[in-house]
């Protein structure tokens, strides 16, 4: 085998793909003793998706990925880096190619090579506007054989179809419905036999607004569902990414974080499922009970005015049969009623009922093939409060 320093192989390849040559970095930090994989990640090929883009927190390799780099290097497995931007592409690929007189020396050289890959990771930044992590994941899936591992370091807030968070209400969409929509269009990446590690999901940078815990949890659930539906074993690194991205990166459309509904003291107030008064999919349980109660405070204040009567009308998307829609929409209206009563609104001044998908506010949420469109389905999951003043 030809003796070529790993750092030199990396530097030349990176220069051809991404610009200036790298300098040798410090040895990768080892995984903490309390950090471990749920999945059985082996020494197969390793693909790392780098969200070095606007609106996403500056990417850094989690400890698990740093340990994987050393393992993959020592095993001489292929290591690839991919840009997560509007046109994802492989930015660099290579493998450790050295001999050494002892196993200890070989391990040390593999660790140094992994450190150089970490330096290369820090140089991968967006070249194209917007963000398309789904395509990046699909590209890595095609390049990574079964038994390999894919690490995605990105906020997960895609801004292009078919997962355009910026144009709808995907922050509150049902992960199962998103998976079904992608599967119906044959857009799920084939991740059979791979391990996928997500890091930085929901971690943003200005001008992207910060996600609260409930929205971030749903972003994590959404990407986990996509990867698992594709056949992967999934691990999520929960350590937050907080650094600011580099200046001058291509623009990424900010994803609008739903604001609290504006209460009409003597009129109609729509409480959308994308707001803090939203429910766990297919249930009448609030996603964030404390947040829901806080958000309903202004409505309760208006509803407590003397002579005011409140009608709550639950609505649903076009999912399931009409009977189940009616049952669920009724239970959700009753859940809001219970919160208003807990906030001091007289119980006998509130009427709650469900209308399923027959609301006058209903928007078409099926595509031309009859498949549910998740972002539109969210818009039809509401509780409509009508306050009639005496």
C-alpha positions in Angstrom: 0.0 0.0 0.0 1.3 3.4 -0.9 2.4 5.5 2.1 0.6 8.8 1.8 0.0 11.0 4.8 -3.8 11.2 5.6 -3.6 14.9 6.2 -2.1 15.5 2.7 -4.8 13.3 1.0 -7.4 15.3 2.8 -5.9 18.7 2.1 -5.5 18.0 -1.7 -9.1 16.7 -2.0 -10.6 19.5 0.0 -8.7 22.1 -2.0 -10.2 20.7 -5.2 -13.7 20.8 -3.8 -14.0 23.7 -1.4 -11.2 26.2 -1.8 -8.2 26.9 0.6 -6.2 24.0 2.1 -6.8 23.1 5.7 -4.4 23.1 8.6 -4.0 20.3 11.0 -6.4 20.5 13.9 -6.4 19.1 17.4 -7.3 15.5 18.0 -11.0 14.9 18.1 -12.7 15.0 21.5 -13.7 11.5 22.7 -17.2 10.7 23.6 -18.0 11.3 27.2 -18.5 8.2 29.4 -22.2 8.9 29.8 -22.7 9.2 26.0 -23.6 6.1 24.0 -25.4 5.0 20.9 -28.8 3.4 21.0 -28.1 2.1 17.6 -25.3 -0.4 16.8 -23.2 1.9 14.7 -20.3 0.0 13.2 -17.1 0.9 11.4 -18.8 1.2 8.0 -18.7 4.2 5.7 -19.5 7.5 7.3 -21.4 10.4 5.7 -21.7 13.8 7.5 -24.2 16.4 6.4 -23.0 19.8 7.3 -25.6 22.6 7.9 -23.1 25.4 7.5 -25.7 27.8 6.3 -27.7 30.9 7.3 -30.5 30.7 9.9 -29.1 27.5 11.4 -26.8 27.4 14.4 -23.1 27.0 13.5 -22.5 23.2 13.1 -20.1 21.4 15.4 -19.5 17.6 15.5 -21.2 15.9 18.5 -19.0 13.7 20.6 -20.6 10.6 19.1 -19.7 11.7 15.6 -16.1 12.5 16.7 -15.7 9.0 18.0 -17.2 7.6 14.8 -14.6 9.6 12.8 -11.8 7.8 14.6 -13.5 4.4 14.2 -14.1 4.9 10.5 -10.6 6.2 9.9 -9.0 3.3 11.7 -11.1 0.9 9.6 -10.2 2.7 6.4 -13.8 3.3 5.7 -15.0 6.0 3.3 -15.8 9.3 4.9 -17.8 11.9 3.0 -18.9 15.5 3.8 -22.0 17.0 2.3 -23.3 20.6 2.1 -26.9 21.1 3.4 -28.0 24.1 1.3 -30.6 24.7 -1.5 -28.7 22.3 -3.8 -27.0 19.7 -1.6 -23.9 18.1 -2.9 -20.9 16.0 -1.7 -18.2 18.5 -0.7 -15.4 16.0 0.1 -14.8 12.3 0.2 -11.8 10.2 1.2 -10.4 7.5 3.5 -7.4 6.9 5.7 -4.6 5.3 3.7 -1.6 4.7 5.9 0.5 1.9 7.3 2.2 2.0 10.7 4.8 -0.3 12.5 2.5 -0.9 15.5 -1.3 -1.0 16.3 -0.7 2.0 18.6 1.0 4.0 16.0 -1.8 3.2 13.5 -4.4 4.3 16.0 -2.6 7.6 16.6 -2.3 8.3 12.9 -6.0 7.4 12.4 -6.9 9.9 15.2 -4.8 12.6 13.5 -6.6 11.9 10.2 -10.0 12.2 12.0 -8.8 15.5 13.4 -8.1 16.7 9.9 -11.5 15.7 8.7 -12.9 17.7 11.6 -11.1 20.7 10.3 -12.5 20.0 6.8 -16.0 19.8 8.4 -15.6 23.3 9.7 -14.9 24.6 6.2 -18.0 23.2 4.5 -20.5 26.0 4.1 -23.5 26.7 1.9 -23.0 27.8 -1.7 -26.7 28.0 -2.7 -29.7 29.8 -1.2 -32.3 28.0 0.9 -32.0 24.7 2.7 -32.8 21.1 1.6 -31.8 18.6 4.2 -34.1 15.9 2.8 -32.2 15.9 -0.5 -28.9 15.9 1.4 -30.1 12.9 3.4 -31.3 11.1 0.2 -27.9 11.8 -1.5 -26.0 10.4 1.5 -28.2 7.4 1.6 -27.4 6.5 -2.0 -23.6 7.0 -1.3 -23.6 5.1 2.0 -23.8 1.3 2.0 -25.8 -0.7 4.4 -23.9 -0.9 7.7 -22.8 2.8 7.4 -23.7 5.8 9.4 -25.1 9.2 8.4 -24.7 12.2 10.7 -26.9 15.2 10.0 -25.8 18.4 11.8 -28.5 20.9 10.9 -31.6 22.6 12.3 -33.8 20.6 10.0 -35.8 23.6 8.9 -36.1 22.9 5.2 -37.3 25.8 3.0 -38.0 24.1 -0.3 -40.6 21.5 -1.4 -41.6 18.9 -0.4 -40.9 19.9 3.2 -41.1 23.7 3.0 -41.4 24.9 6.6 -41.4 28.5 5.4 -44.6 28.3 3.4 -46.9 26.4 5.8 -47.5 25.1 9.2 -45.1 22.1 9.2 -43.8 23.1 12.7 -47.0 21.6 14.0 -47.6 18.9 11.4 -48.1 15.3 12.3 -44.9 13.3 11.7 -46.9 10.3 10.6 -48.8 12.4 8.1 -45.5 13.9 6.8 -44.1 10.4 6.3 -47.3 9.2 4.6 -47.2 12.2 2.2 -43.5 11.6 1.3 -44.1 7.8 0.9 -47.1 8.4 -1.4 -44.8 10.5 -3.7 -41.9 8.0 -3.4 -39.7 10.7 -1.7 -38.6 8.8 1.4 -34.8 8.2 1.3 -33.9 4.5 1.4 -31.9 4.2 4.7 -32.3 0.4 5.1 -29.4 -0.9 7.3 -28.0 2.5 8.1 -27.7 4.4 11.3 -28.7 8.0 11.2 -27.6 10.5 13.9 -29.3 13.9 14.1 -27.6 16.8 15.8 -28.7 20.4 16.1 -32.4 19.8 15.1 -34.4 22.9 15.9 -31.3 24.9 16.8 -31.5 28.2 14.9 -29.6 31.5 14.4 -30.9 35.0 13.6 -32.8 36.1 11.6 -34.6 32.7 12.2 -36.7 33.0 15.3 -36.0 30.6 18.1 -38.2 27.6 18.4 -39.8 26.8 21.8 -39.5 23.4 23.3 -42.8 22.1 21.7 -41.9 23.1 18.2 -38.3 21.8 18.5 -39.6 18.5 19.8 -41.9 18.2 16.8 -39.0 18.9 14.4 -37.0 16.1 16.1 -40.1 13.8 15.9 -40.6 14.6 12.2 -37.0 13.9 11.1 -36.9 10.8 13.3 -40.1 9.5 11.7 -38.7 10.1 8.2 -35.4 8.3 8.9 -37.1 5.4 10.7 -39.7 5.0 7.9 -36.7 4.9 5.5 -35.4 1.9 7.4 -32.8 3.5 9.6 -32.0 3.1 13.3 -32.0 6.7 14.7 -30.1 8.4 17.4 -30.6 12.1 18.3 -27.9 14.1 20.0 -29.6 16.5 22.4 -26.7 18.9 23.0 -27.7 22.3 21.7 -25.8 24.1 18.9 -25.5 27.8 19.8 -22.8 29.3 17.6 -23.5 31.9 15.0 -23.0 30.9 11.3 -20.4 32.6 9.2 -21.2 36.0 7.6 -22.1 36.4 4.0 -23.8 33.0 3.5 -26.5 32.6 0.9 -29.9 33.6 2.2 -32.4 31.2 3.7 -36.0 32.1 4.1 -36.9 32.4 7.8 -39.6 30.0 9.0 -42.4 31.9 10.6 -43.1 30.8 14.2 -46.8 31.0 14.8 -47.8 33.9 17.1 -50.5 33.7 19.8 -54.0 34.2 18.4 -55.4 37.7 18.6 -58.5 37.6 20.8 -61.6 39.3 19.5 -63.5 40.3 22.6 -66.9 40.3 20.8 -66.3 38.2 17.8 -64.5 35.2 16.4 -61.0 34.0 17.5 -59.5 31.0 15.7 -57.1 28.9 17.8 -55.0 27.0 15.2 -53.2 23.8 15.9 -50.0 25.5 14.9 -50.3 27.8 17.9 -49.5 26.9 21.5 -53.2 25.8 21.8 -52.3 22.7 19.7 -52.9 19.0 20.3 -50.8 15.9 20.2 -51.8 14.1 16.9 -55.1 12.2 17.0 -55.8 13.1 20.6 -57.4 15.9 22.7 -54.2 16.3 24.8 -52.4 19.6 24.5 -48.9 19.4 23.2 -47.8 21.9 25.8 -50.4 22.1 28.6 -48.8 24.9 30.4 -48.3 26.9 27.2 -51.9 26.3 26.2 -53.2 27.6 29.5 -51.0 30.7 29.2 -52.1 31.3 25.6 -55.8 31.0 26.6 -55.5 33.6 29.3 -56.5 36.5 27.1 -59.5 34.6 25.8 -60.6 33.7 29.3 -60.3 37.4 30.4 -62.7 38.4 27.5 -65.0 35.5 28.2 -65.4 36.4 31.8 -67.0 39.8 31.0 -70.6 40.0 32.3 -73.2 38.9 29.7 -70.6 37.2 27.4 -71.4 33.8 26.0 -68.8 31.7 24.4 -69.2 29.0 21.7 -66.3 26.7 21.0 -66.4 24.8 17.7 -63.8 22.1 17.1 -62.7 21.3 13.5 -60.5 18.6 11.9 -58.6 17.9 8.8 -60.0 15.5 6.1 -58.5 12.4 7.8 -60.4 9.4 9.0 -64.2 8.9 8.6 -66.8 11.6 9.5 -67.7 9.9 12.8 -64.1 9.9 14.1 -63.6 13.5 12.9 -66.7 14.5 14.8 -65.6 12.7 18.0 -62.1 14.2 17.9 -63.2 17.7 17.1 -65.8 17.6 20.0 -63.2 16.4 22.5 -60.8 19.1 21.5 -63.5 21.8 21.9 -64.3 20.3 25.3 -60.5 20.4 26.2 -60.4 24.1 25.5 -63.7 24.6 27.5 -62.1 22.8 30.5 -59.1 25.2 30.4 -61.3 28.3 30.2 -63.4 27.0 33.2 -60.1 26.4 35.1 -59.2 30.0 34.3 -62.4 31.3 35.9 -64.9 31.4 33.0 -68.4 30.3 34.2 -69.0 26.8 32.9 -72.7 27.6 32.0 -71.6 30.4 29.7 -69.6 28.1 27.4 -71.0 25.8 24.7 -68.6 23.3 23.1 -69.3 21.2 20.0 -67.4 19.5 17.2 -68.1 19.9 13.4 -65.3 17.7 12.0 -64.2 18.7 8.6 -67.4 20.6 7.7 -66.4 23.9 9.2 -66.9 27.1 7.1 -63.2 27.7 7.7 -62.2 24.5 6.1 -59.6 24.7 3.3 -58.9 21.9 0.8 -56.3 19.7 2.4 -56.1 16.9 -0.2 -54.0 16.8 -3.3 -55.2 15.8 -6.7 -54.5 12.1 -5.9 -56.6 12.3 -2.7 -53.5 12.3 -0.4 -53.6 14.5 2.7 -51.2 17.6 2.5 -49.8 17.9 6.1 -49.2 21.6 6.1 -52.8 22.3 4.9 -54.2 19.7 7.3 -52.8 21.7 10.2 -54.8 24.7 9.1 -58.0 22.7 9.4 -57.3 21.5 13.0 -58.7 24.4 15.0 -60.9 25.4 17.8 -63.0 28.4 16.8 -64.1 30.6 19.7 -67.1 32.9 19.1 -67.8 35.4 21.9 -71.3 37.0 21.9 -71.5 40.1 24.1 -74.6 40.9 26.0 
